[in-house]
Amino acid sequence: MQFKGIRKNPSAPQVNPAHIAALRDIPVAALSDNMHRNIGSVGLRPYHRPGPGTMTGTAVTIRSRGGDNLTLLRAFEFCRPGDVIVIDADGDVANAVIGGILSFYAATIGTVGVVLDGAIRDLAEIRERDFPVYARGVNHRGPYKDGPGEINVPVSVGGMRVNPGDIVVGDQDGLMAFSPDDAEWLIEKARAHLATEAETMRAMKEGRWDRSFVDALEARCPN
C-alpha cells in the first residue's frame, strides 16, 4: 500500500456491548487467572486516578516512532465512543507522546482509555482525572510531529500483542488484550472464579478454610 507519512486502515468492528458491560464488573486479575496467567502487558502502569469498574473497550491501534504523535493526531478520526487507543511507541521514553490536552480530548470524543508504550507528561493533570491512561514512563519533553506511523495494524505494548478490534481491559493491576471470540467463555470462567474466591473469603472469616492443599503443593517440590 502506498502512503504518505501514515498508513491508515479502517477500524475493526466494535465489541458486543453486552460483553463490554459484563467485563466492566470483572477485575483484570480474575481474567488473567483464566488465561494461564501469561497474557498481558509488563512495564506499563496506570497514571490516572482510580475510577469505578474495569476499563473495557475495542482497540484502535497505532504504531508510531518513539516520541512522535503525528499518527495519534490523525488516529483520533478513526476512534469511536467505547474505543481504547493503543499506541506502540517502541517503549521510548525520551519524549512524551501524549499529555494533559490530548488525553482530555480523547475523553471528550468518548474513548474509554489510552494505553501507551512510551512516555506521557502533565502527570499532575492526568492524576486528577479518572480517565484511564497507562504508559511506560513520564517525561516533560514534548513530542515531535513528523511521523511516520500506522493506524489499525498489529502492535506490541509492554510485550503484549494487540490486534485492531481486540478487547482491551485495564485496572490498577494492569492490562490485558484478547480476541472478542474469547469473550463469552472467558466471562463465564471469570465469574465462576470470583464466586470461588468469595466462598474462600467466607471460609476464612468463619475459621473453616481448608489448607490441606498446601501439603499437596509442598509434596510436589523437587527437593
Buried (B, 14 or more C-beta within 10 A) or exposed (E): EEEEEBBBBEBBEBBBEEBBEBBBBBBBBBBBBBBEEEBBBEBBBBBBEEBEEBBBBBBBBBBBBBBBBBBBBBBBEBBEEBBBBBBBBBBBBEBBBBBBEBBBEBBEEEBBBBBBBBBBBBBEBBEEBEBBBBBBBBBEEBBBEEBBBBBBBEBBBBEBEBBBBBBBBBBEEBBBBBEBEBBEEBBEBBBEBBEEBEEEEEEEEEEEEEEEEEEEEEEEEEE
